[in-house]
Amino acid sequence: MKLTVWTFKDLSMPMMEDDRGILYCTTKVLCDGLYLSEEAVKKIYSRHSDEFGCLTVTNSPYKDFMVQNKDVFGMKRIRDNMRMWTESDMLMFAILSKSGVSKDFRRQLIQFIKENARRGYVTQDVYQRTMARLDNVERALMAAGFALGQNASSAGALLNQQKKSKAVRNTILGAIPETNIN
């Protein structure tokens, strides 16, 4: 276990790092760093519990480290049921909370993403080939629509002729007297 200070722009928090490089902090650190009350942390957690991966000191091997560094984490004593939040959890709290620090964090995060997002530009040649394919598809759809319209008209005419022949057939059959063959 190592004591680490996590920093992004204006936000800085003491965290502990395990041997796998996973960072953890306490609720007290979250509250102090983001200017949140414990009640606000509980509300955010309850609304989004499926997005958090916290663990308690009871089910972690980190209790001794926490006891040795409780002052750094702003704790008077370490409870067995105390929650420890991962770096991802801490970021989720910073994104979801309504404190002024969180609002600044979101603005800085948005700016950071905009500065580091990749942009891919399409060359004029690729654009023209794509537009040519689109034109070909459009022409094929128009031709198919025209052919479908003609086939529908032909089908309608055949149905109309069939209807007329049925009427003629019924007229002829109605004129023939019924005969009883015994």
Buried (B, 14 or more C-beta within 10 A) or exposed (E): BEEBEBEEEEBEBBBBBBEEEEBBBBBBBBBBBBEBEEEBBEBBBEEBEEEBEBBEBEEBEBBEBBEEBBEBBBBEEBEEEBBBBBBBBBBBBBEBBEBEBBEBBBEBBEEEEEEEEEEEEEEEEEEEEEEEEEEEEEEEEEEEEEEEEEEEEEEEEEEEEEEEEEEEEEEEEEEEEEEEEE
